[in-house]
Amino acid sequence: MNPSERIERLFKDSIATKQRCLPLLSEPIRTAAEAIVQSLLGGGKVLACGNGGSAGDAQHFSSEMLNRFERERPGLPAIALTTDTSTLTSISNDYAFAEVFAKQISALGHPGDILLAISTSGNSPNVLRAVEAAEEQQMKIVALSGKGGGKLGTLLREGDIEICVDSDSTARIQETHLLVIHCLCDLIDTQLLGDAD
């Protein structure tokens, strides 16, 4: 297969994954956006976490909230728990890498806040501990996962929201997670500011 054919196949695989997921994810995305809006209107915030590409997604979501998405508006409170290297390395050194998000959530999270927990496999130990810490803080969880949801799906309680991409490919899951994040940002803006169309 030549490079052009590989590129075409990758595009088509990505499109097919998104099309397959649309009927499965539309309702959980809508529900997640509503939960985030209710949290924000109640004075809450969103804490986001993940590893690797999912860390990038957590930061992407946070930046769209704090700055702007596609419309001018005041910043919305969101914190990516993946960016403070001094905090991440001190917790990893003094305790364990599995605690890097949980300890931040214990300090920063409050009842009514939202945890956006991102794990393509649903099995990242530090994301699982983050969910447990968020539950202790009486936070609601929005979980972005794939590969069947892994252990992450089993930790969710009633009222939590699972957005699980129907794929076993990490790349396809991450591509769909980015689209989900953009959907969330669009719906949050629309619910807060009205329809711009």
MARMAR-623221 format. One line per field, with one value per residue: residue in one letter; y, x, z of N, C-alpha, C in turn. Coordinates in pm, 1 decimal. Layout:
N
r = [A,...]
n_c2 = [Y,...]
n_c1 = [X,...]
n_c3 = [Z,...]
ca_c2 = [Y,...]
ca_c1 = [X,...]
ca_c3 = [Z,...]
c_c2 = [Y,...]
c_c1 = [X,...]
c_c3 = [Z,...]
END
This chain:
197
r = [M,N,P,S,E,R,I,E,R,L,F,K,D,S,I,A,T,K,Q,R,C,L,P,L,L,S,E,P,I,R,T,A,A,E,A,I,V,Q,S,L,L,G,G,G,K,V,L,A,C,G,N,G,G,S,A,G,D,A,Q,H,F,S,S,E,M,L,N,R,F,E,R,E,R,P,G,L,P,A,I,A,L,T,T,D,T,S,T,L,T,S,I,S,N,D,Y,A,F,A,E,V,F,A,K,Q,I,S,A,L,G,H,P,G,D,I,L,L,A,I,S,T,S,G,N,S,P,N,V,L,R,A,V,E,A,A,E,E,Q,Q,M,K,I,V,A,L,S,G,K,G,G,G,K,L,G,T,L,L,R,E,G,D,I,E,I,C,V,D,S,D,S,T,A,R,I,Q,E,T,H,L,L,V,I,H,C,L,C,D,L,I,D,T,Q,L,L,G,D,A,D]
n_c2 = [-118.5,213.0,543.7,736.1,577.0,467.1,696.0,763.5,536.8,570.6,810.3,723.0,518.2,666.6,829.9,631.5,524.8,742.1,774.2,529.9,562.5,777.7,734.5,602.2,771.7,1022.5,1084.7,1044.4,1248.1,1479.6,1468.8,1487.7,1746.3,1899.0,1836.8,1952.3,2223.3,2269.8,2235.6,2450.4,2670.7,2648.0,2735.5,2564.2,2379.7,2233.7,1964.4,1814.4,1517.7,1288.3,1067.2,1097.0,1124.8,1162.9,1332.8,1557.4,1599.3,1661.0,1904.5,2046.5,2064.0,2214.7,2455.4,2547.9,2603.1,2790.2,3002.7,3053.7,2903.2,2883.0,3117.9,3450.9,3494.8,3513.1,3360.0,3016.6,2813.5,2574.7,2319.7,2165.9,1882.7,1801.7,1959.2,2085.7,2048.4,2039.8,1969.4,1722.8,1568.4,1575.1,1444.4,1195.8,1118.2,1126.7,972.2,792.5,731.3,668.7,829.5,1090.0,1246.8,1204.3,1313.5,1584.6,1627.3,1574.9,1799.3,2016.3,1965.6,1994.5,1933.5,1906.8,1986.2,1880.7,1592.6,1536.8,1258.7,1097.5,823.1,610.9,333.5,283.8,182.7,310.1,341.9,580.4,742.9,591.6,606.1,878.7,898.0,763.0,941.0,1168.1,1079.2,1061.5,1330.2,1403.6,1467.0,1480.8,1251.0,1262.1,1039.5,967.3,714.9,406.7,95.0,-78.4,30.7,-61.2,-86.6,156.5,210.1,45.0,171.2,384.9,569.6,592.9,859.1,948.7,985.7,800.8,805.6,616.1,516.1,318.7,131.6,-39.6,72.0,285.2,529.0,588.8,611.7,832.7,1031.5,1044.5,1116.2,1380.3,1499.8,1460.3,1626.9,1877.1,1880.7,1889.1,2141.0,2311.5,2261.9,2341.7,2618.5,2690.4,2629.3,2806.1,3056.7,3071.3,2988.1,3035.8,3021.8]
n_c1 = [85.2,66.8,178.8,-28.2,-255.2,-259.9,-309.8,-564.8,-704.0,-677.4,-819.5,-1075.4,-1121.9,-1131.6,-1355.1,-1551.4,-1553.6,-1650.7,-1903.9,-2022.0,-2032.1,-2199.7,-2493.6,-2477.7,-2352.6,-2468.6,-2679.9,-2551.6,-2354.6,-2511.2,-2636.4,-2410.7,-2315.9,-2530.6,-2509.4,-2262.1,-2318.3,-2516.1,-2357.9,-2176.3,-2353.4,-2428.3,-2211.1,-1998.2,-1710.6,-1503.3,-1286.8,-1026.5,-871.7,-617.3,-394.5,-100.7,-201.5,-459.8,-418.1,-349.3,-600.6,-751.1,-633.8,-692.0,-974.1,-997.2,-870.7,-1042.1,-1263.9,-1173.7,-1074.2,-1203.4,-1442.5,-1587.5,-1721.1,-1745.6,-1723.3,-1742.3,-1475.3,-1491.2,-1493.3,-1248.9,-1011.9,-719.7,-572.0,-323.8,-104.6,73.6,388.5,552.5,375.6,278.8,515.4,603.3,397.8,408.8,666.3,663.2,444.3,274.1,253.2,-3.3,-153.5,-151.0,-360.7,-572.6,-493.9,-487.4,-755.9,-872.5,-788.2,-881.6,-1137.2,-1494.1,-1825.2,-2065.8,-1898.0,-1750.6,-1586.1,-1395.2,-1298.5,-1058.3,-973.6,-843.2,-843.6,-985.4,-869.2,-661.4,-463.4,-426.6,-634.7,-853.9,-822.2,-862.4,-1135.2,-1238.9,-1157.3,-1300.1,-1559.3,-1556.5,-1549.4,-1799.4,-1850.6,-1971.4,-1915.7,-1792.0,-1708.3,-1478.1,-1406.6,-1293.4,-1269.5,-1456.1,-1487.8,-1354.7,-1224.4,-1304.8,-1572.1,-1705.2,-1679.5,-1845.2,-2122.3,-2481.7,-2611.8,-2365.2,-2184.9,-2112.0,-1914.0,-1839.0,-1629.1,-1686.4,-1458.0,-1145.0,-909.1,-659.6,-590.6,-820.6,-1007.8,-907.1,-930.4,-1207.1,-1272.3,-1179.4,-1364.0,-1593.8,-1531.0,-1533.6,-1804.6,-1918.3,-1821.4,-1947.1,-2220.8,-2232.1,-2176.2,-2398.8,-2613.3,-2565.1,-2551.4,-2738.6,-2864.4,-2646.6,-2685.4]
n_c3 = [0.0,-93.7,24.8,-21.9,-45.0,210.8,364.8,269.3,360.2,639.3,679.2,600.1,785.9,1022.3,974.5,950.0,1209.4,1359.6,1240.2,1310.7,1584.2,1630.8,1667.4,1910.7,2091.9,2093.8,2279.4,2541.0,2516.6,2499.2,2751.3,2917.0,2855.0,2952.1,3224.6,3285.7,3234.8,3431.1,3658.9,3627.2,3637.4,3896.2,4032.4,4015.8,3885.9,3626.7,3648.2,3475.9,3348.5,3227.2,3046.1,2840.5,2508.3,2595.8,2810.4,2667.1,2551.1,2778.9,2847.5,2616.4,2629.2,2867.5,2790.9,2590.3,2743.0,2940.4,2786.3,2506.6,2283.3,1996.1,2004.0,2132.9,2478.2,2839.9,3029.6,3134.1,3428.5,3440.3,3494.5,3395.3,3517.0,3450.8,3401.7,3580.2,3646.0,3874.6,4079.1,3976.6,3964.9,4230.9,4371.4,4244.9,4320.0,4602.9,4674.6,4471.4,4117.9,4051.3,4212.1,4117.8,4009.6,4185.7,4437.4,4375.4,4313.6,4560.8,4697.5,4542.9,4447.1,4483.3,4618.5,4361.7,4157.8,3842.7,3721.6,3443.1,3311.5,3128.5,2937.2,2706.8,2716.1,2943.0,3165.4,3302.3,3583.5,3737.9,3651.1,3727.5,4005.9,4027.8,3972.0,4194.2,4396.3,4320.4,4360.5,4638.2,4694.4,4625.1,4360.1,4022.0,3753.8,3426.2,3190.7,2942.9,2726.2,2571.1,2389.8,2508.8,2760.6,2988.4,3327.2,3417.9,3345.5,3525.8,3767.0,3773.9,3901.6,3956.4,3773.5,3689.3,3378.9,3094.7,2811.2,2574.1,2325.3,2045.5,1960.9,1912.6,1851.7,1953.6,1828.8,1672.5,1876.4,2019.4,1821.0,1801.0,2060.9,2061.7,1887.9,2042.3,2260.5,2131.8,2061.7,2319.4,2405.8,2220.4,2277.5,2545.0,2521.6,2363.6,2533.5,2740.5,2615.6,2415.0,2084.6,1817.4,1547.6]
ca_c2 = [0.0,333.3,642.3,797.7,478.6,457.7,818.0,748.5,436.8,629.3,902.7,645.7,449.6,766.7,867.6,517.6,516.0,850.3,744.0,419.3,607.4,885.6,698.2,553.0,874.7,1148.6,1108.3,1072.3,1378.7,1580.5,1461.2,1538.7,1892.4,1953.3,1824.5,2053.4,2354.0,2280.9,2257.0,2587.0,2764.6,2635.3,2780.8,2457.6,2383.5,2104.6,1917.7,1718.0,1443.5,1178.2,1043.1,1098.8,1197.5,1200.2,1452.9,1665.2,1624.6,1730.4,2042.2,2107.3,2099.7,2323.4,2580.4,2594.7,2656.1,2908.4,3110.2,3058.2,2798.9,2951.6,3241.2,3535.0,3479.6,3509.2,3230.1,2923.5,2751.4,2438.0,2301.2,2040.7,1836.0,1739.1,2061.7,2138.4,1945.5,2029.9,1890.5,1586.2,1494.8,1558.9,1338.9,1069.5,1085.7,1107.1,872.5,701.7,794.1,644.2,931.0,1226.9,1321.5,1188.9,1408.4,1716.9,1631.2,1585.1,1936.7,2117.9,1929.4,2023.1,1880.9,1981.9,1996.1,1770.8,1536.1,1483.9,1154.0,1050.9,707.6,536.2,193.3,274.6,107.1,385.0,342.1,713.6,792.5,518.0,667.9,1010.4,877.0,733.1,1065.1,1255.7,1027.6,1102.4,1474.1,1420.6,1523.2,1397.6,1211.3,1239.7,952.8,940.8,591.6,325.2,-46.2,-138.6,106.3,-110.0,-76.2,288.6,199.3,-24.9,259.1,495.5,558.0,650.1,1002.9,969.7,971.9,732.1,827.9,510.0,505.1,180.1,101.4,-93.2,145.7,404.5,647.9,619.9,655.8,970.1,1120.1,1061.0,1194.5,1521.8,1543.7,1466.7,1748.3,1991.1,1878.2,1939.2,2286.0,2376.4,2252.2,2426.9,2757.4,2708.2,2629.1,2925.3,3182.1,3064.5,2937.2,3141.8,3005.4]
ca_c1 = [0.0,148.7,139.4,-158.5,-358.7,-266.2,-377.1,-707.5,-759.6,-687.0,-934.0,-1199.7,-1139.2,-1172.2,-1493.0,-1638.6,-1566.6,-1739.3,-2040.3,-2071.4,-2052.1,-2298.0,-2618.5,-2449.0,-2295.4,-2542.3,-2750.4,-2459.9,-2289.8,-2611.0,-2652.3,-2287.5,-2315.1,-2628.2,-2454.4,-2156.7,-2383.8,-2577.9,-2249.1,-2126.4,-2455.5,-2431.9,-2084.9,-1899.6,-1604.9,-1468.0,-1148.9,-1007.8,-746.1,-589.8,-251.7,-58.7,-295.2,-575.7,-376.6,-366.7,-744.1,-793.2,-586.0,-768.1,-1105.0,-980.4,-839.6,-1163.9,-1354.0,-1117.7,-1057.1,-1326.0,-1451.3,-1607.4,-1795.6,-1696.5,-1795.3,-1650.3,-1414.4,-1564.0,-1394.4,-1205.0,-871.0,-656.1,-486.4,-209.8,-11.8,164.7,492.3,600.2,276.0,277.3,636.7,612.8,304.3,464.8,785.7,634.1,338.6,276.2,196.7,-147.7,-218.5,-124.7,-485.4,-657.9,-456.2,-531.5,-901.6,-903.9,-761.8,-948.9,-1274.0,-1601.8,-1953.9,-2123.7,-1801.4,-1748.9,-1458.8,-1387.5,-1196.4,-1035.4,-883.8,-883.9,-864.7,-1068.7,-796.2,-547.3,-477.3,-440.6,-768.4,-945.5,-810.9,-925.2,-1279.5,-1267.3,-1142.0,-1412.0,-1677.5,-1543.1,-1577.0,-1937.9,-1848.5,-2025.3,-1810.4,-1812.3,-1597.0,-1452.7,-1328.5,-1307.2,-1235.3,-1553.6,-1498.6,-1260.8,-1263.7,-1363.0,-1717.3,-1759.3,-1671.6,-1941.1,-2245.3,-2600.5,-2595.1,-2243.5,-2208.9,-2006.5,-1908.9,-1744.5,-1615.0,-1692.2,-1339.4,-1030.1,-792.3,-634.3,-593.9,-959.1,-1074.0,-863.2,-991.3,-1348.2,-1276.4,-1165.9,-1493.9,-1683.2,-1496.0,-1586.6,-1949.9,-1946.9,-1797.0,-2053.1,-2347.2,-2220.1,-2194.2,-2536.0,-2704.3,-2541.2,-2562.1,-2839.7,-2820.8,-2583.9,-2721.0]
ca_c3 = [0.0,-101.0,126.8,-51.6,-11.7,357.8,411.7,237.2,450.7,772.6,678.0,592.4,914.4,1120.5,942.2,980.7,1355.1,1403.9,1195.2,1390.7,1722.1,1641.9,1735.8,2045.9,2179.0,2090.0,2405.7,2652.1,2498.2,2538.3,2896.5,2978.2,2839.5,3046.1,3359.3,3300.6,3243.6,3564.2,3753.4,3611.5,3685.3,4041.5,4089.5,4008.4,3785.5,3568.7,3659.3,3366.4,3359.1,3136.3,3023.3,2701.1,2422.8,2677.5,2883.0,2569.8,2538.1,2900.9,2834.2,2506.4,2683.7,2963.6,2721.4,2521.6,2845.3,3005.1,2689.8,2425.4,2180.6,1867.8,2027.1,2242.2,2604.5,2953.6,3055.4,3220.0,3516.5,3412.2,3527.9,3354.0,3626.9,3383.1,3352.7,3681.9,3657.6,4012.7,4152.1,3923.9,4002.1,4376.4,4411.9,4195.6,4397.9,4744.9,4692.2,4356.7,3998.6,4052.7,4295.4,4069.6,3991.8,4304.2,4542.0,4331.6,4326.5,4703.9,4740.3,4461.0,4411.5,4577.4,4574.7,4250.5,4048.6,3746.5,3677.6,3307.3,3321.1,2991.9,2926.3,2587.5,2753.7,3061.6,3267.3,3355.5,3730.3,3798.2,3617.8,3815.0,4139.2,4017.7,3983.1,4335.6,4473.8,4284.8,4429.9,4778.9,4700.7,4578.8,4226.2,3914.9,3660.5,3282.8,3153.0,2801.3,2719.8,2451.0,2414.0,2599.3,2885.6,3088.9,3468.4,3440.5,3337.9,3642.9,3884.1,3763.8,3980.9,3894.0,3754.1,3613.3,3235.1,3021.4,2666.8,2538.2,2180.3,1998.8,1881.1,1984.6,1804.1,2034.4,1743.2,1637.0,1999.2,2047.9,1721.6,1835.3,2184.5,2027.4,1836.0,2158.5,2334.7,2057.3,2078.8,2454.1,2409.1,2142.6,2350.3,2664.0,2476.9,2317.1,2648.5,2821.3,2541.0,2309.7,1954.5,1736.4,1404.9]
c_c2 = [124.7,437.8,705.3,704.2,463.1,578.4,806.6,648.1,493.5,727.3,824.7,571.3,545.8,806.4,755.6,502.8,620.6,822.7,631.0,465.5,709.9,842.5,650.0,665.7,1004.0,1180.2,1129.0,1205.8,1489.5,1585.0,1517.9,1690.7,1957.0,1947.7,1929.5,2192.0,2372.8,2303.4,2401.2,2689.0,2761.4,2676.5,2675.4,2478.3,2242.7,2080.2,1807.2,1648.0,1331.3,1167.9,1051.0,1184.0,1241.5,1318.0,1574.5,1700.0,1698.0,1878.3,2115.5,2152.5,2220.0,2456.9,2636.2,2655.9,2788.4,3027.6,3129.4,2939.3,2869.0,3084.8,3320.0,3516.2,3489.4,3369.1,3147.1,2842.4,2603.4,2430.6,2166.1,2001.3,1775.6,1834.3,2108.2,2033.3,1931.4,1946.2,1745.5,1506.7,1477.7,1449.6,1202.9,1024.0,1048.4,997.0,769.2,773.1,775.5,751.5,1072.0,1309.6,1318.3,1291.6,1551.2,1731.9,1645.3,1727.7,2039.4,2091.0,1957.7,1957.1,1969.9,2006.1,1872.7,1724.3,1485.5,1388.0,1089.2,937.8,624.1,390.7,177.9,205.5,181.2,396.9,480.6,777.7,720.4,574.7,807.0,999.2,847.9,858.3,1161.1,1209.9,1067.1,1250.0,1507.1,1497.3,1426.7,1368.6,1202.9,1164.2,935.3,820.5,527.0,180.9,-111.9,-71.2,62.7,-99.2,55.3,281.4,135.6,62.6,366.2,463.8,610.2,802.0,1039.1,938.2,908.8,758.1,736.2,490.7,357.4,152.0,40.2,-23.2,273.0,531.3,687.8,668.9,800.8,1069.2,1147.1,1137.8,1343.8,1577.3,1555.4,1594.4,1871.8,1996.2,1932.8,2090.4,2361.7,2375.5,2337.5,2572.7,2783.6,2715.5,2753.9,3055.0,3184.6,3019.7,3052.9,3134.1,3085.2]
c_c1 = [89.6,98.4,2.5,-272.9,-373.8,-339.7,-527.2,-772.9,-776.6,-803.3,-1064.9,-1226.8,-1188.1,-1318.1,-1589.0,-1659.6,-1663.8,-1883.7,-2101.7,-2108.1,-2164.8,-2426.6,-2597.3,-2414.0,-2374.6,-2608.7,-2655.1,-2386.1,-2385.3,-2625.9,-2529.8,-2281.3,-2412.4,-2576.0,-2346.5,-2217.8,-2447.9,-2472.1,-2199.3,-2225.7,-2466.5,-2302.5,-1976.0,-1798.9,-1582.9,-1319.9,-1131.7,-873.9,-739.8,-439.6,-220.0,-149.8,-418.4,-544.4,-391.0,-513.8,-798.7,-754.1,-661.7,-904.6,-1093.9,-954.0,-961.3,-1262.2,-1302.4,-1106.7,-1187.1,-1324.0,-1468.1,-1679.7,-1729.6,-1786.1,-1694.4,-1592.5,-1497.3,-1462.8,-1369.7,-1055.2,-825.3,-556.9,-356.0,-94.4,93.9,272.5,545.1,504.6,277.5,398.7,649.4,519.0,357.2,582.3,751.7,532.1,348.4,213.8,45.9,-224.1,-213.2,-251.3,-570.5,-623.3,-496.0,-682.6,-942.0,-884.8,-850.3,-1096.6,-1373.2,-1730.6,-2014.2,-2028.1,-1813.6,-1605.6,-1476.2,-1269.1,-1179.7,-933.4,-928.7,-914.1,-966.9,-998.9,-677.0,-560.2,-496.2,-575.6,-873.0,-942.1,-872.8,-1076.3,-1316.9,-1258.4,-1256.8,-1540.4,-1673.9,-1575.6,-1719.0,-1944.7,-1915.6,-1912.9,-1866.1,-1689.3,-1592.9,-1360.5,-1345.3,-1282.1,-1328.2,-1566.8,-1406.2,-1315.6,-1333.8,-1515.6,-1779.0,-1757.8,-1779.4,-2067.9,-2363.2,-2583.8,-2465.1,-2271.5,-2088.3,-2021.8,-1799.0,-1743.6,-1605.6,-1577.0,-1233.1,-900.6,-774.8,-644.2,-737.0,-1036.4,-1036.2,-923.3,-1137.6,-1363.2,-1264.6,-1297.5,-1595.1,-1656.8,-1548.0,-1738.8,-1988.9,-1931.5,-1907.3,-2185.0,-2345.2,-2242.8,-2338.7,-2633.1,-2686.2,-2575.6,-2673.8,-2778.7,-2768.2,-2626.6,-2843.9]
c_c3 = [0.0,0.0,101.4,-17.1,139.1,416.5,387.3,332.3,591.2,782.5,682.8,722.6,1022.1,1099.2,981.3,1131.1,1405.9,1362.9,1277.5,1531.7,1736.8,1711.5,1879.5,2142.4,2184.6,2223.7,2523.2,2638.5,2541.4,2690.0,2968.5,2969.8,2937.1,3189.7,3384.7,3315.3,3381.2,3671.9,3747.4,3666.7,3837.5,4109.2,4087.2,3897.6,3732.7,3591.4,3556.1,3380.3,3256.3,3118.3,2874.0,2615.2,2498.7,2769.1,2792.7,2552.3,2660.1,2894.3,2723.3,2557.7,2776.9,2893.9,2648.4,2621.6,2901.9,2910.1,2611.4,2332.5,2046.7,1882.3,2139.5,2363.9,2717.9,2969.7,3152.0,3301.5,3485.2,3438.6,3475.7,3462.8,3575.5,3357.7,3451.9,3710.3,3799.8,4096.8,4106.7,3971.3,4152.7,4425.5,4367.4,4281.3,4541.9,4770.1,4579.8,4238.5,3992.5,4130.5,4236.5,4049.6,4118.3,4412.1,4503.8,4347.0,4472.1,4754.7,4669.9,4435.6,4523.2,4528.7,4465.7,4136.0,3959.3,3727.3,3535.5,3306.2,3184.4,2992.2,2807.1,2620.2,2864.5,3177.8,3326.9,3507.0,3790.3,3764.5,3703.6,3956.6,4139.8,4034.6,4128.3,4422.2,4445.8,4353.0,4577.4,4797.3,4654.3,4447.3,4129.1,3816.2,3519.0,3236.2,3002.4,2792.7,2582.7,2489.4,2515.5,2733.6,2995.9,3230.7,3498.5,3441.9,3461.1,3768.0,3886.0,3842.7,3900.6,3887.7,3686.5,3466.4,3168.6,2871.9,2614.2,2386.4,2141.2,1903.2,1972.1,1943.4,1886.1,1950.3,1709.1,1759.7,2029.1,1948.7,1755.3,1965.8,2154.6,1972.3,1950.2,2238.5,2263.2,2063.6,2215.6,2460.7,2335.6,2220.0,2476.8,2625.8,2436.6,2434.0,2734.5,2748.1,2437.6,2177.9,1869.7,1591.0,1368.1]
END
